[in-house]
Amino acid sequence: MSRLAEQYGCPVEVTTEVIGGKWKSTILWWLRQSAKRPNELMQLIPGISQKVLTRQLRELEADGLIDRQVYQETPPRVEYSLTSQGETLRTITELMCDWGKTRRPGYRFGLLNLEGLHILVVADAPDACEQIRVELGVIRGAQVTTATVTMMSEQLRQVQVDVVIVDFEMTAEDLSVLSQQIQLLEAGQEKQLFVVALSDQLNRSRAFAQGFRIVLTKPVEPAELAAAIASFTGRLG
């Protein structure tokens, strides 16, 4: 039974009962753009454990804020998305985000410092590469290397990268070879790279099928992409 059946002395208690704590609002914030798989959320929210994430997702689902969709695939695929009720909290989570920026001005959430990170951007569209290069390199200080799909393997061999961003929407190529190459690099370097595909809603399944662990649905806000990178690489703490 939903906890909303309980008695409260103030309407604010209802809200904090449902989305209070460290993680629930964060989960809702990441789900505001598109559905996410549990392993995506684990990478986007590195501080959360699998056990805690599972419990938080179950409670959010029980309160009618998120929906759990199981796809009959092998292996089975599960995705979580906001319900219509969950969508009503979008404004609250975005205001919480804005308040956090004001509270921690030195943190500069929208202009996170990514200095020291080497990012490889794979896209066949020059405009897409240039936009990401400016947002993450010029503005946020990362070292950004761009490559077309045909040149990506060579760049991975030549450059030691921390982050790989693939504009999946701009190519019809099978990029599973890239995923396999990244896995070999991770094994050799003994560290996990942050690999994210940027895709429209129609190509999400194709991106996952080709081995990408995180897919952000376009249009992706620069601050959201920077936050995902900073979160995974420990730049938020």
C-alpha positions as MATLAB code, in Angstrom:
seq = 'MSRLAEQYGCPVEVTTEVIGGKWKSTILWWLRQSAKRPNELMQLIPGISQKVLTRQLRELEADGLIDRQVYQETPPRVEYSLTSQGETLRTITELMCDWGKTRRPGYRFGLLNLEGLHILVVADAPDACEQIRVELGVIRGAQVTTATVTMMSEQLRQVQVDVVIVDFEMTAEDLSVLSQQIQLLEAGQEKQLFVVALSDQLNRSRAFAQGFRIVLTKPVEPAELAAAIASFTGRLG';
ca = [
       0.000    0.000    0.000;
       1.274    3.471   -0.804;
       2.619    5.432    2.137;
       0.433    8.321    1.002;
      -2.402    6.689    2.966;
      -0.710    7.828    6.204;
      -1.719   10.963    8.098;
       0.418   14.101    7.886;
       0.371   17.405    9.715;
       1.694   19.453    6.799;
       1.611   18.979    2.995;
       5.391   19.396    2.865;
       5.659   16.168    4.865;
       3.903   14.345    2.032;
       6.495   15.516   -0.478;
       9.514   14.812    1.717;
       8.139   11.390    2.639;
       8.025   10.431   -1.029;
      11.182   12.061   -2.413;
      13.192   12.743    0.737;
      16.675   11.436    1.369;
      19.848   11.653   -0.671;
      18.980    9.518   -3.668;
      15.331    9.711   -4.726;
      15.416   13.255   -6.063;
      18.667   12.433   -7.864;
      17.083    9.395   -9.504;
      14.069   11.449  -10.572;
      16.383   14.136  -11.977;
      18.209   11.630  -14.175;
      14.917   10.114  -15.359;
      13.426   13.467  -16.343;
      14.772   13.309  -19.925;
      14.311    9.624  -20.769;
      14.004    6.095  -19.422;
      17.084    4.559  -17.844;
      18.263    1.040  -17.113;
      19.459    0.214  -13.583;
      23.071   -0.157  -14.743;
      22.857    3.295  -16.363;
      21.715    4.801  -13.079;
      24.523    3.000  -11.253;
      27.085    4.693  -13.491;
      25.374    8.083  -13.419;
      25.112    7.965   -9.610;
      28.387    6.275   -8.563;
      27.866    6.904   -4.846;
      24.804    4.660   -4.656;
      25.053    0.915   -4.021;
      23.107   -1.676   -6.000;
      21.108   -2.600   -2.899;
      20.141    0.989   -2.121;
      19.298    1.759   -5.761;
      17.013   -1.269   -5.940;
      15.217   -0.245   -2.745;
      14.811    3.367   -3.862;
      13.445    2.320   -7.251;
      10.937   -0.021   -5.612;
       9.726    2.726   -3.268;
       9.414    5.270   -6.078;
       7.462    2.707   -8.092;
       5.207    1.907   -5.116;
       4.439    5.613   -4.754;
       3.454    5.843   -8.417;
       6.297    8.118   -9.496;
       8.150    5.758  -11.813;
       7.187    2.867  -14.036;
       9.133   -0.376  -14.427;
       9.033   -1.779  -17.954;
      10.311   -5.311  -18.607;
      11.178   -6.211  -22.193;
      11.027   -9.845  -23.266;
      14.543  -10.053  -24.600;
      17.507  -12.307  -23.905;
      18.816  -11.329  -21.454;
      15.703   -9.558  -20.104;
      15.837   -5.765  -20.267;
      14.358   -3.519  -17.576;
      13.924    0.245  -17.863;
      12.516    2.823  -15.478;
      10.725    5.983  -16.573;
       8.681    8.736  -14.971;
       4.938    8.254  -14.734;
       2.595   11.179  -15.323;
       2.645   11.678  -11.552;
       6.431   11.600  -11.555;
       6.492   14.176  -14.337;
       4.773   16.625  -12.000;
       7.945   16.603   -9.873;
      10.176   17.647  -12.765;
       9.912   21.332  -11.816;
      10.805   20.529   -8.210;
      13.930   18.537   -9.097;
      15.083   21.203  -11.551;
      14.552   23.905   -8.904;
      16.552   21.759   -6.479;
      19.310   21.603   -9.087;
      19.257   25.385   -9.512;
      19.305   25.888   -5.739;
      22.327   23.600   -5.486;
      24.187   25.706   -8.044;
      23.494   28.832   -5.986;
      24.407   27.122   -2.728;
      27.757   25.948   -4.066;
      28.939   28.732   -6.418;
      32.507   27.452   -6.356;
      31.202   24.112   -7.570;
      29.757   25.717  -10.729;
      27.558   22.774  -11.676;
      26.838   24.214  -15.119;
      30.553   24.871  -15.707;
      32.115   21.834  -14.054;
      35.878   21.742  -14.308;
      36.896   18.761  -16.437;
      40.589   19.632  -16.642;
      42.858   16.601  -16.829;
      40.279   14.439  -18.589;
      40.858   13.288  -22.152;
      37.607   12.892  -24.066;
      37.223   11.215  -27.450;
      34.171   12.367  -29.416;
      33.084   10.086  -32.253;
      30.709   11.647  -34.778;
      30.465   11.866  -38.544;
      28.838   15.305  -38.364;
      31.464   18.072  -37.923;
      28.932   20.370  -36.253;
      28.198   17.783  -33.562;
      31.910   17.298  -32.827;
      32.536   21.025  -32.680;
      29.648   21.701  -30.305;
      30.859   19.065  -27.842;
      34.477   20.240  -28.208;
      33.466   23.774  -27.269;
      31.186   22.762  -24.387;
      33.539   20.244  -22.767;
      36.916   21.488  -23.962;
      36.918   25.245  -24.388;
      34.404   25.985  -21.617;
      35.100   23.186  -19.118;
      38.786   22.523  -19.715;
      38.861   18.909  -20.908;
      41.232   17.775  -23.635;
      38.903   16.816  -26.483;
      39.877   14.735  -29.513;
      37.348   14.300  -32.312;
      37.159   11.448  -34.791;
      34.871   10.124  -37.482;
      33.553    6.580  -37.216;
      36.176    5.350  -39.698;
      39.004    6.939  -37.665;
      37.814    6.029  -34.158;
      39.795    2.790  -33.813;
      43.036    4.502  -34.771;
      42.421    7.305  -32.276;
      41.759    4.816  -29.483;
      45.078    3.130  -30.211;
      46.985    6.404  -30.283;
      45.415    8.312  -27.400;
      44.801    7.250  -23.802;
      41.289    8.477  -23.107;
      39.102    8.657  -20.004;
      35.763    9.304  -21.699;
      34.279    8.255  -25.047;
      31.211   10.048  -26.418;
      29.539    8.659  -29.527;
      26.905   10.586  -31.464;
      24.927    7.480  -32.309;
      22.187    9.313  -34.157;
      24.594   10.539  -36.836;
      25.696    7.130  -38.088;
      24.099    3.927  -39.298;
      27.371    2.022  -38.795;
      27.598   -1.015  -36.535;
      29.632    0.283  -33.602;
      29.843   -3.003  -31.707;
      33.504   -3.189  -32.803;
      34.109    0.069  -30.922;
      32.466   -1.372  -27.811;
      34.674   -4.461  -28.007;
      37.796   -2.354  -28.465;
      36.886   -0.248  -25.438;
      36.435   -3.388  -23.336;
      39.925   -4.548  -24.343;
      41.324   -1.136  -23.422;
      39.621   -1.272  -20.040;
      41.132   -4.687  -19.368;
      44.592   -3.493  -20.397;
      44.439   -0.247  -18.405;
      42.661   -1.883  -15.456;
      40.192    0.975  -15.263;
      36.686    1.543  -16.540;
      36.163    4.209  -19.157;
      33.062    6.373  -19.164;
      31.375    5.547  -22.467;
      28.138    7.257  -23.446;
      26.074    7.231  -26.615;
      24.001   10.245  -27.628;
      20.921    9.083  -29.478;
      17.353    9.856  -30.347;
      14.620    7.758  -28.773;
      14.311    5.482  -31.813;
      17.962    4.403  -31.714;
      18.266    3.744  -27.968;
      17.727    0.005  -28.311;
      20.220   -0.198  -31.173;
      22.845    1.568  -29.072;
      22.345   -0.826  -26.161;
      22.406   -3.822  -28.505;
      25.808   -2.699  -29.782;
      27.291   -2.668  -26.300;
      26.832    0.878  -25.008;
      26.112    1.002  -21.287;
      24.744    4.547  -21.062;
      22.538    6.268  -23.630;
      21.519    9.905  -23.175;
      18.554   10.955  -25.263;
      19.052   13.958  -27.534;
      18.824   16.858  -27.243;
      21.266   16.556  -24.343;
      21.841   19.630  -22.207;
      25.571   20.454  -21.933;
      25.241   20.675  -18.138;
      23.693   17.198  -18.018;
      26.471   15.680  -20.136;
      29.130   17.421  -18.036;
      27.423   16.269  -14.833;
      27.353   12.660  -16.051;
      31.080   12.778  -16.835;
      31.960   14.546  -13.589;
      29.849   12.162  -11.536;
      31.484    9.062  -13.008;
      35.028   10.445  -12.786;
      34.672   11.687   -9.215;
      34.614   15.415   -9.971;
      31.476   16.045   -7.901;
      32.934   15.312   -4.512;
];
